[in-house]
Amino acid sequence: MKKISLVLAIAAIATMAIASSASAGVERYQTQTATFTVTQPAGAVGQWDNVWTHDYEVTVNPCDGTFTGTGKVYGHDQNGPYAADETIRGTFANGSVSLTATRTDGLAYSLANAPFGGPVTVATLNQVVPWVIEMKVTKPIATNASNFKNHGDYVSSMGGGADAAHSCIGMPIH
């Protein structure tokens, strides 16, 4: 009888140790927001003293690095001050971003694999202009917007379903 009690006690301790180590302190994918800035010369190519500033706040899918969000462009050139709202979508990758941003007047620009804080990247526009569109991108500042302890918590919060069940949110980061 003592042997069985000892075996059961050891099994109970081992089970508690495994359960606690599986959940305690495990970093997990969470929903995130991020902010970053894109700048471009205003009024003249190649100068960075007077710039158009594009400030963005995006919601990031931590499973694949894709994001969507909104922002604002502002600054001034020889035509005077200008500001407009923008929508943005794209993907963060290792040290770079690919994105398309569209102003409320329909003008859109795209960047492909633009390095954070790195050299100038040339953008493409949805209209023709006779000059090069140079841009620099800051490194995004990400903030967790959730704190799911496990994947089941996330799925439950979404009301279940296949989309939630296939998400990485709440799963351990490897």
N, C-alpha and C positions, 0 to 999 in steps of 0.2 A: 504494500500500500504506500509506503514511504517513497519507493522508487517511482511509482506512477505519479505521485504528487510532485516530486522533484522534476520529472520530465515535463509535466504540464506547466510548472512554474517557469522552467527554462524556455519552453515553447512560447509561453505568453510574453515573456520579456523580449525574446527574439522578434516576435510579431510586432510588439510596440516599437522596438528599435527600427525595424524596417519601415513601419508606417510613418514614424516621425521623421526619419531621414529622407523619405520620399517627398514629404511636403514642406519641411522646414528649410527656409533659406534657398529654395530653388528659384532661380530667376526664370520668369515666364514671359512669353510674348504678351504684350498689352496693346490696346488701342492707343494711338499716339497722335499728338498734334506737333507741328513743327513750324518754325518761322525762319525765313531767310530773305536775303536781299539780292537783287540783281541791279547793277548800275551800267550805264552806257553814256558815252560822251554826248553832250547836248551842244548843238551849234557848230561843232567842228570835230572831225575824225581825229583820233590819236591823242586827245587831251583828256585829262581826268580831273580837272579843277571844277568844271561846270558839268554836272551829270544829270541825266534822267535817273530817278530812283524808283525801283519797283519793289515794294515791300509786300511779302506774301505770308499768309497763314494758311496752312494746309492740314488736312487729315490724312494720316499715313496708314496704309495697310502694312503691318509689320511682317506679314507672310511673304510678300513679294516686293516691298519697297515702293509700290505705286501710291500716288497721292492725287487728291483733288482739293481745290480751295479757291480762295479769293485774295485779291490784293488791290493795290492802288499804285498808279504811276504818277509821279509829280516832278516838277522842275521847270526850267525856263530856257529859252534860246532866243534868237534874234526876233522871233515872233511874239515873245512875251511868255508869261507863265501859263502852265497847262497842268491839269490833273484829270485823271479818269480812273474809274473802277475797272478791274480786270478779273477774269476767271482763269484758272490755271489747272492743268493736269500734267502728270509726268511720272517719272520713276527715279528714285534715288538708287545709286549703285555705289560700289566701292570708291569713295572719294570724288564722285561726279554726279551730275544730274542731267537727265534728258527731259525736256518739257515743251509745252506749247501754252502760251498765254494769249488771251484775246481781250482786247479793250472793248468797252461798251459801244464804240463807233465801228467795230468790226475789224480793225487792224489787229493782226495776229503775228507773233514772232515765235520761232522755235529754236531751241538749242539742242545739240546732240552731244552727249558725253562731255559736258562742260565741267572742268575740274573746279573744286571748291577752293577759293582763295588763290587759284593758280593763274596761269597766263590768260590772256585775252582769248575769248572764243568768238567766232563770227556767227552771227544769227542769220536765219533765213526769215524773210517776211512773206506774207501773202499778197504783197503788191511790190512792184518794181520801184526801186529808188537808185539814184546814180552814185551812191556811196556805200561803203562797207558799214555794216551794223556790228560794232564791237561791244562785247559785254563781259562783265566779271560777275561771278556768283560767290556769295559768302557761304560758309559751311552752315548747314541748318542746325538750329537748336531744337532738339526734340524733347517733348514732355509726355510722360505717360498720362493718358486720359482715363485710364481704368486701373483696377487693382484686383484682377481675378485671381483667386487662389489656385484654380485648376480649370481645365477645359470644360468640365461639367457645369461649373458656375457660369461660364460664358454662354454655353449653349442654352442653359435655363433662362438666363437674362434676355436672350434673343427669342424666347418662346419656342425653342426647338427647331426642328427642320433640317433638311439636308445642307443648306448653305452654311448654317451655323456649325453643324457637325463637322463639315469639311474644313473649317477655318483652323489656323494654327493658334489663334488667340487663346491664352490660358494654358497652352502646352509649354513644357520646358524648352528653354533655349539650349541648343546643342552646339 
